């Protein structure tokens, strides 16, 4: 009888091994789906961030006087820092913000003859992307991911 009972356990062990292999394959596949989802979200955020930064850079290009520039930065750009919610609506609260845009204007080095301003625009996501471990991703000092950076100083020659 011992012989017959040991043979009947063999199919059970095979089933358990195949369930274990299937479970490992499911976990790896789910990780790939989550990675794809968050990479798509990061790509979408980067495209929208480029749009927002480009709009502000184009508006800075159209400013004619220093007074207009000061009014634009103070009134429309919230003094140099804009906060966005998850739907890319401008909000005033930094606590509820999903994205942060920092505007740095170098007024001392402005070229008055051509109304050319040196500026730097950095748009950050306030939280990290899960499942994405990108070593090349630029971050600020708090390791918040930088989505887009435009530095007009690179294009202005002295």
FILOPA-23381 format. One record per residue (C-alpha): x, y, z; residue in three letters. Coordinates in steps of 0.02 Angstrom, whole numbers, plus 50000, padded with zeros to 5 digits. Layout:
residues N
XYZALA...
END
This chain:
residues 158
500005000050000UNK501425011750031UNK501945009949853UNK500255014949784UNK500055030149896UNK501755037449847UNK501285036149664UNK499665045249696UNK500615060149772UNK501635062749614UNK500225071249514UNK499865082549664UNK501685088149672UNK501685091449484UNK500115102049500UNK500865111949644UNK502465115149545UNK501495120849392UNK500415132349500UNK502005139849574UNK502755142849402UNK501125150449342UNK501055161949495UNK502835168149462UNK502395171449279UNK500815181049331UNK501805191949452UNK503105196149321UNK501775199949192UNK500835211349312UNK502435220949348UNK502655223749162UNK500865230149146UNK501115242149292UNK502765248149220UNK501935251249051UNK500515260749134UNK501665272349231UNK502835274849083UNK501315280148982UNK500805291949122UNK502565299249127UNK502555301748939UNK500865310248947UNK501445321449090UNK503025326048995UNK502035330848839UNK500855341748941UNK502325349349036UNK503155354048871UNK501535362448817UNK501405372548979UNK503235377848978UNK503145382448793UNK501625393548824UNK502505403148961UNK504115404648860UNK503135411248711UNK502255423948821UNK503915429748894UNK504495432248715UNK503065444348681UNK503365455548832UNK503965472848780UNK504485481848940UNK505195477649110UNK503605484049192UNK502555471949088UNK503745457949135UNK503615461949321UNK501715462549309UNK501665446049214UNK502785437149340UNK501885444449491UNK500085442449432UNK500005428049309UNK501505417849364UNK501155419149551UNK502815427449587UNK503835414149498UNK503065397649556UNK501505389849481UNK500625374649551UNK499545362749450UNK498325349349504UNK498215332149423UNK497145339249282UNK498425352949245UNK497335366949315UNK498285381049400UNK497995380949588UNK498655391549731UNK498955378149863UNK500645369549862UNK499965355549971UNK498715349749839UNK499885352049693UNK500365337649581UNK501585347949476UNK502665363349514UNK503345375749386UNK504785386849441UNK505155402549340UNK506855410749363UNK507105427249272UNK508775435849270UNK508225454049259UNK509965461149293UNK510635452949135UNK509185457549020UNK509535464648850UNK508485480348841UNK508795484148659UNK508015468348594UNK506875464548743UNK507785448348766UNK507655440748940UNK508685426849015UNK507525414549099UNK507455396649159UNK505855386549174UNK505845370149271UNK504285359449287UNK504305345849421UNK503115332049470UNK502875333049658UNK502925314149682UNK503925300149607UNK503255288149476UNK503005270749549UNK503875255949465UNK505025267649368UNK506835266949423UNK507635278249295UNK509435282249338UNK509515295549202UNK507975304849268UNK508455322249326UNK507855327249499UNK507965342149613UNK508815342049784UNK507315332849860UNK507345319349722UNK505755326049642UNK505755321449457UNK506065335349332UNK504895333649183UNK505455348449076UNK506805361649090UNK507055376348973UNK508575387149000UNK508615402248884UNK510345407048950UNK511075393248841UNK510465401848684UNK510995419748726UNK512785423748684UNK513705438048769UNK
END
